[in-house]
């Protein structure tokens, strides 16, 4: 599978003008370019599929993720998941 050529999938989330601006909150942990931070155990976001990012953020909003009391990073992420579609669309536009 790794030898197959990479194919870009079409965008599935409509970008909001506020996506890039809203992503500024994410950069504290995920990096200016969505590169992640191994030291903080924060995954890279750059180039992720917009539908996946939006789905995970909605799970944080709904309390499906980040609800375990001693999951400090999950709890923090739950409070950060706000402008879902705009951020998801912006993350998709970042280079891996």
DASULBEL-V146564 format. One record per residue. N is the residue number from 1. SS is DSSP state (2 for helix, 1 for strand, 0 for the rest). PSI is psi as a letter, one per 40 degrees, with the letter a starting at -180 (NA if undefined). BURIAL is b if it has 16 or more other C-alpha atoms within 10 Angstrom, else e. Layout:
# DASULBEL-V146564
n:N ss:SS psi:PSI burial:BURIAL
n:N ss:SS psi:PSI burial:BURIAL
This chain:
# DASULBEL-V146564
n:1 ss:0 psi:d burial:e
n:2 ss:0 psi:d burial:e
n:3 ss:0 psi:e burial:e
n:4 ss:0 psi:i burial:e
n:5 ss:0 psi:i burial:e
n:6 ss:0 psi:h burial:e
n:7 ss:0 psi:h burial:e
n:8 ss:0 psi:h burial:e
n:9 ss:0 psi:i burial:e
n:10 ss:0 psi:i burial:e
n:11 ss:0 psi:i burial:e
n:12 ss:0 psi:e burial:e
n:13 ss:0 psi:h burial:b
n:14 ss:0 psi:h burial:e
n:15 ss:0 psi:i burial:b
n:16 ss:0 psi:i burial:b
n:17 ss:0 psi:d burial:e
n:18 ss:0 psi:e burial:e
n:19 ss:2 psi:d burial:b
n:20 ss:2 psi:d burial:b
n:21 ss:2 psi:d burial:e
n:22 ss:2 psi:d burial:b
n:23 ss:2 psi:d burial:b
n:24 ss:0 psi:d burial:e
n:25 ss:0 psi:d burial:e
n:26 ss:0 psi:d burial:b
n:27 ss:2 psi:d burial:e
n:28 ss:2 psi:d burial:e
n:29 ss:2 psi:d burial:b
n:30 ss:2 psi:e burial:b
n:31 ss:0 psi:i burial:b
n:32 ss:0 psi:d burial:e
n:33 ss:0 psi:e burial:b
n:34 ss:0 psi:f burial:b
n:35 ss:0 psi:e burial:b
n:36 ss:0 psi:a burial:b
n:37 ss:1 psi:h burial:e
n:38 ss:2 psi:d burial:e
n:39 ss:2 psi:d burial:e
n:40 ss:2 psi:e burial:e
n:41 ss:0 psi:f burial:e
n:42 ss:1 psi:h burial:e
n:43 ss:0 psi:i burial:e
n:44 ss:0 psi:i burial:b
n:45 ss:0 psi:d burial:b
n:46 ss:0 psi:h burial:b
n:47 ss:0 psi:e burial:b
n:48 ss:0 psi:i burial:b
n:49 ss:0 psi:h burial:b
n:50 ss:2 psi:d burial:b
n:51 ss:2 psi:d burial:b
n:52 ss:2 psi:d burial:e
n:53 ss:2 psi:d burial:b
n:54 ss:2 psi:d burial:b
n:55 ss:2 psi:d burial:e
n:56 ss:2 psi:d burial:b
n:57 ss:2 psi:d burial:b
n:58 ss:2 psi:d burial:b
n:59 ss:2 psi:d burial:b
n:60 ss:2 psi:d burial:b
n:61 ss:2 psi:d burial:b
n:62 ss:2 psi:e burial:e
n:63 ss:0 psi:e burial:e
n:64 ss:0 psi:d burial:e
n:65 ss:0 psi:i burial:b
n:66 ss:0 psi:e burial:b
n:67 ss:0 psi:e burial:b
n:68 ss:0 psi:h burial:e
n:69 ss:0 psi:d burial:e
n:70 ss:0 psi:e burial:e
n:71 ss:0 psi:g burial:e
n:72 ss:2 psi:d burial:e
n:73 ss:2 psi:d burial:e
n:74 ss:2 psi:d burial:b
n:75 ss:2 psi:d burial:b
n:76 ss:2 psi:d burial:e
n:77 ss:2 psi:d burial:b
n:78 ss:2 psi:d burial:b
n:79 ss:2 psi:e burial:e
n:80 ss:2 psi:d burial:b
n:81 ss:0 psi:g burial:b
n:82 ss:0 psi:c burial:b
n:83 ss:0 psi:g burial:b
n:84 ss:2 psi:c burial:b
n:85 ss:2 psi:d burial:b
n:86 ss:2 psi:d burial:b
n:87 ss:2 psi:d burial:b
n:88 ss:2 psi:d burial:b
n:89 ss:2 psi:d burial:b
n:90 ss:2 psi:d burial:b
n:91 ss:2 psi:d burial:b
n:92 ss:2 psi:d burial:b
n:93 ss:2 psi:e burial:b
n:94 ss:0 psi:i burial:e
n:95 ss:0 psi:i burial:e
n:96 ss:0 psi:NA burial:e
